Amino acid sequence: MQLIGKFWEAINQIQRRHLDPSSLQLRLTLEIAALSVFGLGSVAVWTSWKMQQILITTHTQSVEYIAVRFPRDVELYSEMLPIKTGLQKTIDNISVPGLLIWVKGSDGQLLAQSVGLNASFVVPKAQLMSLAEMPLKPQVHQVGERYLVLRQGSVIIKGILLGKVYMAQDVTNDQRQLIAATRSLAIVCILVTIVTMGAIAFRIRRSLQPLQEMSQMAGAISAEGLSKAKLQLSHAPSEVKELAQTFNMMLSRLSDAWEQQRQFVSNVSHELRTPLTVVLGYLQSLLRRGTNFNDYQREALETAASEAERTVRLLEDLLDLARADSGYMHFHLESVLLNDLVAEVAGMAQKFSNRLLTVTTTTDVEAIADRDRLKQVLINLIDNAVKYSDPEQPIVLKLERVDRQAIIQVCDRGVGIGLQNQSRIFDRFYRVDEARSSSTGGQGLGLAIVKTLVEGMSGSITVRSKPGEGSTFTIILPTQV
């Protein structure tokens, strides 16, 4: 019963996986089950056929012996008695329970027949005697609901054909026992097949479990955890262990490559930021103090200063991400009254963007956060809202507390973000619309930094958006440690 329970558990797991036809577990289970059904079915069919042959052989030998003996006994009795009397005497002597014998002359007239038949012989004699022909060799036939061994032979007395003798042996009980045994064998085969399929499904699931563990572990590995990621399978076949070792070596190589890339970005950003800052300072100084530039020269200097400033901001963003990846970004977490902080950021953003920003709240909300980092997060989100919404559309900042969480929402009525892009907007260098992002000066790092900073404060950020209706970014921060 326990094995059958495991079988149904395996079936339920297959159903939960929507019967994926490409599943190795499903294919192996079905293929091995099919082979088992074919093998057991072949054995059952052969056994039933063999039992049938044994039954036929047992009864046909008896009928064949009587058929061979019958003409000799008739000839022996006919020397002492009239022919009909001799025929009846012979039939009476060789008759056994369940055997019906009758003799017809050459003209089709009944000459003699069995009397005092066993009660088990329920087939009407008239129905049997009406048969004109029977097989020359004993064979099993079904007559009505009974099974009979039928045989006919010739009766020759002194070289003269007297007629034909017909024999019918009732083997119904034995045949029914054979059918019952065959059915029992079929039921046993079905049960064995079910148990075998359950055992096979359970064993295959256990054999594939290390691969499922590898899949789960591989799916949980992130870029930040590559250096510590390692697959460890204690109870697994040697082939799977070899695969795990190869996977671990690949993870090690990926970790080294990721570390080299991160170090390269950090070094390049650090080395380029200082000279570019100097260049930007000189360009801005020239623009402020220069009085004899023509329009073309001033436009060229303004363009160079703008691009230098954008590049410096990009390098600063890259440095922030590199510090976060390396674990060198520290957060000064404290209890912050969000009402004041959000109002301060909204007022500053409204002053420099000339956009209408409104703050809605119903109560004082405190959260555990880094004040400066949270300001940077809100400025980035408001800057995004300003860039991707019409100037006449307001930007709303909502503040509330739910249970032990502080929630800040930045809402706009801008162009919105398609559902297919919402899961990737927090990826580095990902931009929904390349043309629009280039025109607004974005490099696809702002939201990546926002997510890094929020998660560094033990918070989370999500987006809900619809094209043409705007976007809502939701920040969730803890209210206590």
Buried (B, 14 or more C-beta within 10 A) or exposed (E): EEEBEBBEBBBEEBEEEEEEEEBEBBEBBBEBBEEBBEEBBEEBBEBBEEBBEEBBEEBBEBBBEBBEEBBEBBBEBBEEBEBEEBBBBBBEEBBEEBBBBBBBBEEEEEBBBBEEBBEEBEBEBEEBBEEEEBEEEBBBEEBEEBBBBBBBBEBEBEEEEBBBBBBBBBBBEBBEEBEEEBEEBBEEBBEBBBEBBBBBBBBBBEBBBBBEBBEEBEEEBEEBEBBEBEBEBEEBEEEBBEBBEEBBEEBBEBBEEBBEEBEEBBEBBEEBBEEBBEBBEEBBEBBEEEEEBEEEEEEEBBEBBEBBBBBBBBBBBBBBBBBBBEEEBEBEBEEBEBBEBBBEBBEBBBEEBEBEBEBEBEEEBBBBBBBEBBBBBBBBBBBBBBBBBEEEBEBBBBBBBEEEBBBBBBBBBBBBBEEEBBEEBBEBEBBBBEEEBEEBEBBBBBBBBBBBBBEBBBBEBEBEBEBEEBBBBBBBBBBEE
